[in-house]
Amino acid sequence: MFPASLVCFARFRAVSVPAPAFRCLAASARLRRELQPAAPEDERRSGAALSADLSSRRSFRKSRPWVPEERHREAGRRNTPYWYFLQCKKLVRADQLQEALDLFRHDMLAGQRLRPEEFNYSVLIGGCGRAGQLKRAFGLYNDMKKRGLQASDATYTALFNACAETPSQPAGLQQALKLEQELRRKNHQLSTVTYHALLKVHALSNHLQACLYTFKVLVSGRVLGPAREVPSDSSVVSQEMVEKGHAVTPETVHYLLMGCVKDRDAGFRLALQVWRQMLCSGIEPDSQNYNLLLRAARDCAMGDPALASQLLLGPDRNRQKSAGKSGKIDVGDLERQLFARPAPGPPQDSGALVAVGQNQRSLSAAECPPNLLDLFEGKPGDVVSLGSVTEASDRLALIGGAESVLDKMAAKGLRPDLRTLTLLADMMEPGPRTMETLLRAAEGHKVKLDTAFFNCAIRRAAKAGAPEAAEDVLRLMRRRDVGVDVRTFGCLAVGCERPEQALRLLRDMEEAGFKPNLHVFSALIGRATRRLDYVYLKLILKTMRRLDVRPDEPLVRQLEFAARYPPDYDQFKSRNNYLVHIDGFRGYYRRWLQEMPAVDAADQQGAREREEQRGP
């Protein structure tokens, strides 16, 4: 224990401070304030001068510990979510998607800690959709739902567009079906633009039946259940669909035609059926519809000739005319006709003739063929049946030819674009009259022709065995100051029948500053294989070895087919002059294959991208 004297001394030191000392300290502080000059008004309201005004507050609270006090910060610009929306929209339009995402995440969310709105997510999802980034688009959509934001039709349209533009079509279709089921559970009424995006998904994924089902929901304004349970008989829809806000427009038909083009076996017949239904319902086609019809004529076949004659020229055509005059659309009848099956029986004769006429005569495609588009418009015609056509030029002749298509577009006030003229150049018969027709149309509608247009004309002439016409097109390019690219020489390679022509082509490529690629050599190998010219093939392999052009898997398969003996060939029984050099080529090809390693698929994709970016 401490002594009592020490305790008493401590108490005395704690409580017995002389009062005059405090009075002296207060007086000296007051004197210093009086002698100090007064601070300006702006200085008093900033920095430490605020401490005197805030000294009466007992507590200072913030919403978060890491948020700085706004009153003590310098006056700066504080942006809004709409400002960030405009900036992201500008970056997305400039193809700077990653910069837009960084601005949204780092500056808006992490930097200024603003609460995002629905339009901030919609513009980024739209950019991801146009870039084909499916996972990133749905990642933003999930983040949007976690924040409690309500998605709009623009958001759903962007998501469906991401499903359509993704390189992985199965993954895109799966995500689109999941999103569609989610919207059905919510009983969310989609807009016409969103339905068009959904139609695009089904069209590009080669799911024509689902595309027809979505079209049926669009025009009827009601959900009919899952696509696999769609009833075959649908009620006729009239002006009720216009009252519901889901009018069928040329853009709607555009996506139906896209679904038809995906069917390579019978896509041309399907496109003609959709075209007839469009005309019967009073919908005027636009330029994009004509482009898709021409694309179907170029890439797709007619299918079964008997079924095509029954569906396109049968008695249902008159019934649909009367239905179209009353302004009604029978979607169920269109679906039944699109998915009709041919009747059992022997197949029809597949000659290259079109049976026409009241006197049952036949006209070849070289003569004046019938125009099916005129028949669909109600003009008189005498076509009774159709034969199978195998060439794109024959299918173009069935719809009137290039001049008739251009005249119909001009009659409806439509202007052909570069895509229209390119498709026509890829189907028309080569010759000076063909090129004159297309050049006249381009000058009349002020369409600037590019290298791709002339490449199609050169390839068409080379395939038809008209090297003079291909050379004429090449000279026309030089007169118009249109530059050539690697694809131009690839199109010219299709018509190289002799080794001398191939060597001259490769020499011209080197003089123009281009290195021959796999596409050029593949065209040369294909031409030499069809001619069974094994000396020509051996020369091509030597040139590839000299230029260090490694083969890929498709080219190796092409060479394997060229090195194979014919099934009925026996060199000991008979002599075939065309196959004299096959043994020498087979031996050289085996040695060449060991010395030339095949190129990887990833390396080939990178080389293709670098080649497209490089100029002459």
C-alpha positions as CSV (number, residue, x, y, z in Angstrom):
1,M,0.0,0.0,0.0
2,F,1.1,3.6,-0.7
3,P,1.8,6.0,2.2
4,A,-1.0,8.4,3.0
5,S,1.3,11.4,2.4
6,L,1.8,10.4,-1.3
7,V,-2.0,10.0,-1.8
8,C,-2.7,13.4,-0.4
9,F,0.1,14.9,-2.6
10,A,-1.5,13.3,-5.7
11,R,-4.9,14.7,-4.9
12,F,-3.4,18.1,-4.4
13,R,-1.6,18.1,-7.7
14,A,-4.8,17.0,-9.6
15,V,-7.2,19.5,-8.3
16,S,-5.3,22.5,-7.1
17,V,-4.2,24.1,-10.5
18,P,-4.1,27.9,-10.1
19,A,-6.9,29.6,-11.9
20,P,-4.9,32.7,-13.0
21,A,-2.8,30.4,-15.3
22,F,-5.9,29.5,-17.4
23,R,-7.0,33.1,-17.7
24,C,-3.6,34.1,-19.0
25,L,-3.6,31.4,-21.7
26,A,-7.1,32.4,-22.9
27,A,-6.1,36.0,-23.0
28,S,-3.0,35.3,-25.1
29,A,-5.0,33.2,-27.6
30,R,-7.6,36.0,-27.9
31,L,-4.8,38.5,-28.5
32,R,-3.2,36.5,-31.3
33,R,-6.6,36.2,-33.1
34,E,-7.1,39.9,-32.9
35,L,-3.6,40.7,-34.2
36,Q,-3.8,38.2,-37.1
37,P,-5.3,39.6,-40.4
38,A,-8.7,38.4,-41.5
39,A,-8.8,35.6,-44.1
40,P,-10.7,36.1,-47.3
41,E,-14.3,34.8,-47.6
42,D,-13.4,31.9,-50.1
43,E,-10.5,30.8,-47.9
44,R,-12.8,30.7,-44.9
45,R,-15.2,28.4,-46.6
46,S,-12.6,25.9,-47.7
47,G,-10.2,23.5,-46.1
48,A,-9.6,23.8,-42.3
49,A,-11.8,26.9,-42.0
50,L,-14.8,24.6,-42.1
51,S,-13.8,23.0,-38.8
52,A,-15.1,26.0,-36.9
53,D,-18.5,25.6,-38.5
54,L,-18.6,21.9,-38.0
55,S,-17.3,21.9,-34.4
56,S,-20.8,21.9,-33.0
57,R,-21.6,18.5,-34.6
58,R,-21.3,15.5,-32.3
59,S,-21.0,12.8,-35.0
60,F,-19.9,12.4,-38.6
61,R,-21.5,9.5,-40.5
62,K,-20.9,8.2,-44.0
63,S,-22.9,5.8,-46.1
64,R,-19.8,3.6,-46.5
65,P,-16.4,3.8,-44.8
66,W,-14.5,4.1,-48.1
67,V,-16.7,6.9,-49.6
68,P,-14.8,10.2,-49.2
69,E,-16.6,13.2,-47.8
70,E,-18.0,15.1,-50.7
71,R,-17.8,18.4,-48.9
72,H,-14.0,18.2,-48.6
73,R,-13.4,17.1,-52.2
74,E,-12.6,19.6,-55.0
75,A,-15.5,20.6,-57.1
76,G,-15.4,18.2,-60.1
77,R,-17.6,16.8,-62.9
78,R,-20.0,14.0,-61.8
79,N,-21.4,12.0,-64.7
80,T,-24.8,10.4,-64.9
81,P,-25.8,6.9,-66.1
82,Y,-27.3,8.4,-69.3
83,W,-23.9,10.1,-70.1
84,Y,-22.2,6.7,-69.8
85,F,-24.9,5.3,-72.0
86,L,-24.1,7.8,-74.7
87,Q,-20.4,7.2,-74.4
88,C,-20.8,3.4,-74.6
89,K,-23.1,3.7,-77.6
90,K,-20.5,5.8,-79.4
91,L,-17.8,3.2,-78.7
92,V,-20.0,0.3,-79.8
93,R,-20.7,2.0,-83.1
94,A,-17.0,2.6,-83.6
95,D,-16.4,-1.2,-83.1
96,Q,-14.7,-0.6,-79.7
97,L,-16.7,-3.1,-77.7
98,Q,-13.9,-3.8,-75.1
99,E,-13.4,-0.1,-74.5
100,A,-17.1,0.3,-73.9
101,L,-17.1,-2.6,-71.4
102,D,-14.1,-1.2,-69.6
103,L,-15.8,2.3,-69.4
104,F,-18.9,0.7,-67.9
105,R,-17.2,-1.6,-65.4
106,H,-14.2,0.4,-64.3
107,D,-15.3,4.1,-64.6
108,M,-19.0,3.9,-64.0
109,L,-19.4,1.0,-61.5
110,A,-16.0,0.9,-59.7
111,G,-14.9,4.6,-60.2
112,Q,-18.0,6.7,-59.5
113,R,-20.1,3.9,-58.1
114,L,-23.2,4.9,-60.0
115,R,-26.3,2.7,-60.1
116,P,-26.7,1.4,-63.7
117,E,-30.0,1.6,-65.5
118,E,-31.5,-0.8,-68.0
119,F,-30.3,1.2,-71.0
120,N,-26.7,0.9,-69.9
121,Y,-27.0,-2.9,-70.1
122,S,-29.0,-2.9,-73.3
123,V,-26.5,-1.0,-75.4
124,L,-23.7,-3.3,-74.2
125,I,-25.7,-6.5,-74.8
126,G,-26.5,-5.1,-78.3
127,G,-22.8,-4.6,-79.0
128,C,-22.0,-8.1,-77.8
129,G,-24.8,-9.5,-80.0
130,R,-23.5,-7.9,-83.1
131,A,-20.0,-9.2,-82.3
132,G,-21.3,-12.7,-81.8
133,Q,-20.2,-12.9,-78.1
134,L,-22.9,-15.0,-76.7
135,K,-21.5,-15.7,-73.2
136,R,-20.7,-12.1,-72.5
137,A,-24.1,-10.9,-73.6
138,F,-25.9,-13.4,-71.3
139,G,-23.4,-12.6,-68.5
140,L,-24.5,-8.9,-68.7
141,Y,-28.2,-10.0,-68.7
142,N,-27.7,-12.1,-65.6
143,D,-25.9,-9.2,-63.8
144,M,-28.8,-7.0,-64.8
145,K,-31.3,-9.4,-63.2
146,K,-29.2,-9.6,-60.0
147,R,-29.4,-5.8,-59.6
148,G,-33.2,-6.0,-59.9
149,L,-33.5,-4.2,-63.2
150,Q,-36.4,-4.9,-65.5
151,A,-35.4,-5.8,-69.0
152,S,-37.0,-4.1,-72.0
153,D,-37.8,-5.2,-75.5
154,A,-34.5,-3.7,-76.6
155,T,-32.7,-6.0,-74.2
156,Y,-34.5,-9.2,-75.4
157,T,-33.9,-8.2,-79.0
158,A,-30.2,-7.8,-78.4
159,L,-30.1,-11.2,-76.6
160,F,-31.8,-13.0,-79.5
161,N,-29.5,-11.2,-82.0
162,A,-26.5,-12.5,-80.0
163,C,-28.0,-16.0,-80.3
164,A,-28.3,-15.5,-84.1
165,E,-24.8,-14.0,-84.7
166,T,-22.8,-16.4,-82.5
167,P,-20.4,-18.7,-84.4
168,S,-21.7,-21.7,-82.4
169,Q,-25.2,-22.1,-83.8
170,P,-26.2,-25.0,-81.5
171,A,-25.3,-23.0,-78.4
172,G,-27.1,-20.0,-79.8
173,L,-30.2,-22.0,-80.5
174,Q,-30.2,-23.5,-77.0
175,Q,-29.9,-20.2,-75.3
176,A,-32.6,-18.7,-77.5
177,L,-35.0,-21.5,-76.6
178,K,-34.3,-21.1,-72.9
179,L,-34.9,-17.3,-73.2
180,E,-38.1,-17.9,-75.1
181,Q,-39.4,-20.3,-72.5
182,E,-38.5,-17.8,-69.8
183,L,-40.6,-15.1,-71.5
184,R,-43.5,-17.5,-71.9
185,R,-43.5,-18.2,-68.2
186,K,-43.5,-14.5,-67.5
187,N,-46.3,-14.0,-70.1
188,H,-44.3,-11.2,-71.6
189,Q,-45.7,-9.8,-74.8
190,L,-42.9,-9.3,-77.3
191,S,-42.7,-6.5,-79.9
192,T,-42.5,-7.0,-83.6
193,V,-38.8,-6.2,-83.6
194,T,-38.1,-8.9,-80.9
195,Y,-40.1,-11.4,-82.9
196,H,-38.0,-10.6,-85.9
197,A,-34.8,-11.3,-83.9
198,L,-36.3,-14.7,-82.8
199,L,-37.1,-15.5,-86.4
200,K,-33.5,-14.7,-87.4
201,V,-32.3,-17.2,-84.8
202,H,-34.4,-20.0,-86.1
203,A,-33.7,-19.1,-89.8
204,L,-29.9,-19.1,-89.4
205,S,-30.0,-22.3,-87.3
206,N,-31.7,-24.2,-90.2
207,H,-34.9,-24.7,-88.1
208,L,-37.6,-23.8,-90.6
209,Q,-40.4,-25.4,-88.7
210,A,-39.6,-23.4,-85.5
211,C,-39.4,-20.3,-87.8
212,L,-42.9,-21.0,-89.1
213,Y,-44.2,-21.5,-85.6
214,T,-42.7,-18.1,-84.5
215,F,-44.3,-16.5,-87.6
216,K,-47.6,-18.0,-86.6
217,V,-47.4,-16.6,-83.1
218,L,-46.4,-13.2,-84.6
219,V,-49.4,-12.9,-86.8
220,S,-51.9,-14.4,-84.4
221,G,-50.8,-12.5,-81.3
222,R,-51.1,-15.5,-79.0
223,V,-48.8,-18.3,-77.8
224,L,-49.8,-21.7,-79.2
225,G,-47.7,-23.8,-77.0
226,P,-44.3,-25.5,-77.7
227,A,-43.1,-25.6,-81.3
228,R,-43.4,-29.4,-81.4
229,E,-47.0,-29.3,-80.4
230,V,-48.2,-26.7,-83.0
231,P,-51.5,-27.7,-84.5
232,S,-51.5,-28.2,-88.2
233,D,-54.8,-26.3,-88.8
234,S,-54.5,-22.6,-87.9
235,S,-57.3,-20.1,-88.2
236,V,-57.1,-17.5,-90.9
237,V,-55.8,-14.2,-89.6
238,S,-57.2,-10.9,-91.0
239,Q,-56.9,-7.3,-89.8
240,E,-56.8,-8.5,-86.2
241,M,-53.1,-8.9,-86.4
242,V,-52.7,-5.2,-87.3
243,E,-54.8,-4.2,-84.3
244,K,-52.5,-6.2,-82.1
245,G,-49.5,-4.4,-83.5
246,H,-47.8,-7.4,-85.2
247,A,-48.2,-6.6,-88.8
248,V,-46.4,-8.8,-91.3
249,T,-43.9,-6.7,-93.2
250,P,-41.3,-7.3,-95.9
251,E,-38.8,-7.7,-93.1
252,T,-40.8,-10.6,-91.6
253,V,-40.8,-12.3,-95.0
254,H,-37.0,-11.6,-95.2
255,Y,-36.4,-14.0,-92.3
256,L,-38.6,-16.6,-93.7
257,L,-36.6,-16.5,-96.9
258,M,-33.4,-16.8,-94.9
259,G,-34.8,-20.1,-93.4
260,C,-35.6,-21.3,-97.0
261,V,-32.1,-20.6,-98.2
262,K,-30.6,-22.9,-95.5
263,D,-32.3,-25.9,-97.2
264,R,-29.9,-26.7,-100.1
265,D,-32.0,-29.5,-101.5
266,A,-35.4,-27.7,-101.9
267,G,-34.7,-24.2,-100.8
268,F,-35.6,-22.6,-104.2
269,R,-39.0,-24.2,-104.2
270,L,-39.6,-23.1,-100.6
271,A,-38.6,-19.5,-101.4
272,L,-41.0,-19.5,-104.4
273,Q,-43.8,-20.6,-102.1
274,V,-43.1,-17.9,-99.5
275,W,-42.8,-15.4,-102.4
276,R,-46.2,-16.4,-103.7
277,Q,-47.8,-16.1,-100.3
278,M,-46.3,-12.7,-99.8
279,L,-47.7,-11.4,-103.1
280,C,-51.1,-13.0,-102.4
281,S,-51.3,-11.3,-99.0
282,G,-50.6,-7.9,-100.6
283,I,-47.1,-7.4,-99.2
284,E,-44.8,-5.6,-101.6
285,P,-41.2,-7.1,-101.6
286,D,-38.2,-4.9,-101.0
287,S,-34.6,-5.1,-102.2
288,Q,-33.5,-7.5,-99.5
289,N,-36.3,-9.9,-100.4
290,Y,-35.2,-9.9,-104.1
291,N,-31.6,-10.5,-102.9
292,L,-32.6,-13.6,-100.9
293,L,-34.7,-14.9,-103.8
294,L,-31.7,-14.6,-106.0
295,R,-29.5,-16.3,-103.4
296,A,-31.9,-19.2,-103.2
297,A,-31.8,-19.5,-107.0
298,R,-28.0,-19.6,-106.9
299,D,-27.4,-21.9,-103.9
300,C,-30.4,-24.1,-103.6
301,A,-32.0,-26.8,-105.7
302,M,-35.7,-27.2,-106.7
303,G,-36.3,-30.5,-105.0
304,D,-38.7,-33.1,-106.5
305,P,-40.0,-31.8,-109.8
306,A,-43.4,-33.4,-109.5
307,L,-43.9,-31.9,-106.0
308,A,-42.7,-28.5,-107.2
309,S,-45.2,-28.6,-110.1
310,Q,-48.0,-29.6,-107.8
311,L,-47.4,-26.9,-105.2
312,L,-46.4,-24.1,-107.5
313,L,-48.7,-24.7,-110.4
314,G,-51.6,-26.7,-108.8
315,P,-55.2,-25.6,-108.2
316,D,-54.2,-24.1,-104.7
317,R,-52.7,-21.1,-106.6
318,N,-56.1,-19.8,-107.6
319,R,-57.5,-20.3,-104.1
320,Q,-54.6,-18.3,-102.6
321,K,-55.3,-15.5,-105.1
322,S,-58.8,-15.1,-103.8
323,A,-57.7,-15.3,-100.2
324,G,-55.0,-12.6,-100.8
325,K,-57.6,-10.2,-102.3
326,S,-59.6,-10.3,-99.1
327,G,-56.5,-9.4,-97.0
328,K,-56.3,-12.7,-95.1
329,I,-53.2,-14.9,-94.5
330,D,-53.6,-18.6,-94.0
331,V,-50.4,-19.4,-92.1
332,G,-51.5,-23.1,-91.6
333,D,-51.9,-23.6,-95.3
334,L,-48.5,-22.2,-95.9
335,E,-47.0,-24.5,-93.3
336,R,-48.7,-27.5,-94.9
337,Q,-47.4,-26.7,-98.3
338,L,-43.8,-26.0,-97.2
339,F,-43.5,-29.3,-95.4
340,A,-45.5,-31.4,-98.0
341,R,-44.0,-34.8,-98.9
342,P,-43.8,-36.1,-102.5
343,A,-46.4,-38.7,-103.4
344,P,-45.1,-42.3,-103.6
345,G,-44.3,-43.6,-107.0
346,P,-41.6,-43.6,-109.6
347,P,-39.6,-40.4,-109.9
348,Q,-40.3,-38.0,-112.7
349,D,-37.9,-37.8,-115.6
350,S,-35.2,-35.3,-114.7
351,G,-34.5,-33.8,-118.1
352,A,-33.4,-30.2,-118.4
353,L,-36.8,-29.2,-120.0
354,V,-39.7,-27.3,-118.8
355,A,-43.1,-28.7,-119.9
356,V,-45.4,-25.8,-120.9
357,G,-48.1,-24.8,-123.3
358,Q,-51.7,-25.5,-124.0
359,N,-50.5,-27.8,-126.8
360,Q,-48.2,-29.7,-124.4
361,R,-45.0,-28.7,-126.1
362,S,-41.7,-28.4,-124.4
363,L,-39.3,-25.5,-124.3
364,S,-35.7,-25.7,-123.3
365,A,-34.1,-23.2,-121.0
366,A,-32.2,-21.7,-123.9
367,E,-35.5,-20.5,-125.5
368,C,-38.0,-18.1,-124.0
369,P,-38.7,-19.8,-120.6
370,P,-41.8,-19.1,-118.5
371,N,-41.7,-16.6,-115.7
372,L,-43.0,-18.0,-112.5
373,L,-43.1,-14.5,-110.9
374,D,-45.5,-13.4,-113.6
375,L,-47.8,-16.3,-112.7
376,F,-47.7,-15.5,-109.1
377,E,-48.7,-11.9,-109.9
378,G,-51.8,-13.2,-111.7
379,K,-50.6,-12.8,-115.3
380,P,-51.7,-15.4,-117.8
381,G,-49.4,-18.3,-118.5
382,D,-49.5,-21.7,-120.0
383,V,-47.1,-23.6,-117.7
384,V,-48.5,-27.0,-116.7
385,S,-45.4,-28.8,-115.2
386,L,-41.8,-28.2,-114.3
387,G,-38.8,-30.4,-115.0
388,S,-35.7,-30.5,-112.7
389,V,-33.1,-27.9,-113.2
390,T,-29.6,-28.3,-112.0
391,E,-27.8,-25.1,-113.0
392,A,-28.2,-21.7,-111.3
393,S,-28.7,-20.1,-114.7
394,D,-31.7,-22.3,-115.3
395,R,-33.2,-21.4,-112.0
396,L,-32.7,-17.7,-112.8
397,A,-34.4,-18.3,-116.1
398,L,-37.5,-19.7,-114.3
399,I,-38.0,-16.3,-112.6
400,G,-37.6,-14.4,-115.8
401,G,-33.8,-13.9,-116.0
402,A,-31.7,-10.9,-115.0
403,E,-33.4,-8.3,-117.1
404,S,-36.9,-9.3,-115.9
405,V,-35.8,-9.2,-112.3
406,L,-34.3,-5.7,-112.7
407,D,-37.5,-4.5,-114.6
408,K,-39.7,-5.8,-111.8
409,M,-37.6,-4.0,-109.2
410,A,-37.7,-0.8,-111.2
411,A,-41.5,-1.1,-111.6
412,K,-41.9,-1.3,-107.8
413,G,-39.6,1.7,-107.3
414,L,-36.7,-0.4,-105.9
415,R,-33.1,0.2,-106.6
416,P,-30.7,-2.8,-107.0
417,D,-27.7,-2.6,-104.8
418,L,-24.2,-4.1,-105.2
419,R,-25.4,-7.4,-103.7
420,T,-28.1,-7.7,-106.3
421,L,-25.8,-7.2,-109.2
422,T,-23.2,-9.5,-107.7
423,L,-25.7,-12.3,-107.4
424,L,-26.8,-11.8,-111.0
425,A,-23.2,-11.8,-112.2
426,D,-22.7,-15.2,-110.5
427,M,-25.7,-16.8,-112.3
428,M,-25.9,-15.3,-115.7
429,E,-24.4,-16.9,-118.8
430,P,-21.0,-15.3,-119.5
431,G,-20.7,-13.0,-122.5
432,P,-20.5,-9.4,-123.5
433,R,-24.3,-9.0,-123.4
434,T,-24.5,-10.1,-119.8
435,M,-21.8,-7.7,-118.7
436,E,-23.4,-4.9,-120.7
437,T,-26.7,-5.5,-119.0
438,L,-25.2,-5.4,-115.5
439,L,-23.0,-2.3,-116.3
440,R,-26.0,-0.4,-117.6
441,A,-28.0,-1.2,-114.5
442,A,-25.1,-0.1,-112.3
443,E,-24.7,3.2,-114.1
444,G,-28.4,3.8,-114.1
445,H,-28.7,3.3,-110.3
446,K,-25.3,4.8,-109.4
447,V,-23.9,1.6,-108.0
448,K,-20.2,1.5,-107.6
449,L,-18.9,-1.9,-108.6
450,D,-16.1,-3.4,-106.5
451,T,-13.7,-6.2,-106.8
452,A,-16.1,-8.9,-105.5
453,F,-18.5,-8.2,-108.4
454,F,-15.9,-8.7,-111.1
455,N,-14.5,-11.8,-109.3
456,C,-18.0,-13.4,-109.5
457,A,-18.1,-12.6,-113.2
458,I,-14.6,-14.0,-113.8
459,R,-15.5,-17.2,-111.8
460,R,-18.7,-17.7,-113.7
461,A,-16.9,-17.3,-117.1
462,A,-14.1,-19.7,-116.0
463,K,-16.5,-22.4,-114.8
464,A,-18.4,-22.2,-118.1
465,G,-15.2,-22.8,-120.0
466,A,-14.9,-19.3,-121.5
467,P,-11.4,-18.0,-120.8
468,E,-11.8,-15.2,-123.3
469,A,-14.8,-13.8,-121.4
470,A,-12.8,-14.0,-118.1
471,E,-9.9,-12.1,-119.8
472,D,-12.4,-9.5,-121.0
473,V,-13.6,-8.9,-117.5
474,L,-10.1,-8.6,-116.2
475,R,-9.3,-5.9,-118.9
476,L,-12.6,-4.1,-117.9
477,M,-11.3,-4.0,-114.3
478,R,-8.1,-2.4,-115.4
479,R,-10.0,0.2,-117.4
480,R,-12.2,1.1,-114.4
481,D,-9.2,1.2,-112.1
482,V,-10.6,-1.6,-109.9
483,G,-7.8,-3.4,-108.0
484,V,-7.4,-7.1,-108.0
485,D,-6.9,-9.3,-105.0
486,V,-6.0,-13.0,-104.3
487,R,-9.5,-14.1,-104.9
488,T,-9.3,-12.6,-108.5
489,F,-6.4,-15.0,-109.3
490,G,-8.3,-17.8,-107.5
491,C,-11.2,-17.3,-109.9
492,L,-8.9,-17.2,-112.9
493,A,-7.3,-20.5,-111.7
494,V,-10.6,-22.2,-112.2
495,G,-10.3,-21.8,-116.0
496,C,-6.6,-22.9,-116.3
497,E,-6.9,-25.9,-118.6
498,R,-3.2,-26.3,-119.4
499,P,0.0,-26.3,-117.3
500,E,1.3,-23.3,-119.4
501,Q,-1.8,-21.3,-118.3
502,A,-1.2,-22.2,-114.7
503,L,2.5,-21.1,-114.8
504,R,1.5,-17.8,-116.4
505,L,-1.1,-17.2,-113.7
506,L,1.4,-17.9,-110.9
507,R,3.9,-15.6,-112.5
508,D,1.3,-12.8,-112.8
509,M,0.5,-13.3,-109.1
510,E,4.1,-12.8,-108.1
511,E,4.5,-9.8,-110.3
512,A,1.3,-8.3,-108.7
513,G,2.8,-8.8,-105.2
514,F,0.6,-11.7,-104.1
515,K,1.7,-15.1,-102.9
516,P,-0.4,-18.0,-104.2
517,N,-2.4,-19.5,-101.4
518,L,-4.2,-22.8,-100.9
519,H,-7.4,-21.7,-102.6
520,V,-5.5,-21.0,-105.9
521,F,-3.7,-24.3,-105.8
522,S,-6.9,-26.1,-104.9
523,A,-8.6,-24.6,-108.0
524,L,-5.7,-25.7,-110.2
525,I,-5.7,-29.2,-108.7
526,G,-9.4,-29.6,-109.3
527,R,-9.1,-28.5,-112.9
528,A,-6.1,-30.9,-113.5
529,T,-8.0,-33.8,-111.8
530,R,-11.0,-33.4,-114.0
531,R,-8.7,-33.6,-117.0
532,L,-6.8,-36.6,-115.6
533,D,-3.6,-34.7,-116.4
534,Y,-1.0,-36.1,-113.9
535,V,1.9,-34.2,-115.4
536,Y,-0.1,-31.0,-114.6
537,L,-0.7,-32.3,-111.1
538,K,3.0,-33.1,-110.6
539,L,3.9,-29.6,-111.7
540,I,1.5,-28.1,-109.2
541,L,3.0,-30.1,-106.4
542,K,6.5,-29.0,-107.4
543,T,5.4,-25.3,-107.4
544,M,3.9,-25.7,-103.9
545,R,7.1,-27.2,-102.7
546,R,9.2,-24.3,-104.2
547,L,6.9,-21.6,-102.8
548,D,6.7,-23.5,-99.4
549,V,2.9,-23.6,-99.4
550,R,1.9,-26.4,-97.0
551,P,-1.3,-28.3,-97.7
552,D,-4.3,-28.5,-95.4
553,E,-6.8,-31.3,-94.8
554,P,-9.2,-30.5,-97.7
555,L,-6.4,-30.2,-100.2
556,V,-4.9,-33.6,-99.0
557,R,-8.3,-35.2,-99.5
558,Q,-8.4,-33.7,-103.0
559,L,-5.0,-35.1,-103.8
560,E,-5.9,-38.5,-102.4
561,F,-8.8,-38.7,-104.7
562,A,-6.6,-37.7,-107.6
563,A,-4.1,-40.4,-106.8
564,R,-6.7,-43.2,-106.6
565,Y,-7.1,-45.7,-109.4
566,P,-10.5,-45.8,-111.1
567,P,-12.7,-48.7,-109.9
568,D,-12.7,-50.6,-113.2
569,Y,-9.1,-49.8,-114.2
570,D,-6.8,-52.7,-114.9
571,Q,-3.5,-51.7,-116.4
572,F,-2.6,-55.3,-117.3
573,K,-5.7,-55.9,-119.5
574,S,-5.9,-52.6,-121.5
575,R,-4.0,-49.4,-121.9
576,N,-5.5,-46.1,-121.0
577,N,-3.7,-43.1,-122.4
578,Y,-5.2,-40.8,-119.8
579,L,-3.8,-42.9,-116.9
580,V,-0.3,-43.6,-118.3
581,H,1.4,-41.2,-115.8
582,I,-0.7,-42.1,-112.7
583,D,2.0,-44.4,-111.3
584,G,4.7,-41.7,-111.5
585,F,2.4,-39.2,-109.9
586,R,1.5,-41.6,-107.1
587,G,5.1,-42.2,-106.3
588,Y,6.0,-38.5,-106.3
589,Y,2.9,-37.6,-104.3
590,R,3.9,-40.1,-101.5
591,R,7.4,-38.5,-101.3
592,W,6.0,-35.0,-101.4
593,L,3.6,-35.7,-98.6
594,Q,6.4,-36.8,-96.3
595,E,8.4,-33.7,-97.0
596,M,5.5,-31.2,-96.8
597,P,3.9,-31.1,-93.4
598,A,0.3,-30.3,-93.3
599,V,-0.8,-26.9,-91.9
600,D,-2.7,-26.6,-88.7
601,A,-6.3,-25.3,-88.7
602,A,-5.5,-22.5,-86.3
603,D,-2.5,-21.5,-88.3
604,Q,-4.6,-21.5,-91.4
605,Q,-7.2,-19.2,-89.9
606,G,-4.5,-16.8,-88.8
607,A,-2.9,-16.8,-92.2
608,R,-6.3,-16.2,-93.8
609,E,-6.9,-13.2,-91.6
610,R,-3.5,-11.7,-92.3
611,E,-4.0,-12.3,-96.0
612,E,-7.3,-10.4,-96.0
613,Q,-5.7,-7.5,-94.2
614,R,-2.8,-7.3,-96.6
615,G,-3.2,-5.3,-99.7
616,P,-1.5,-5.7,-103.1
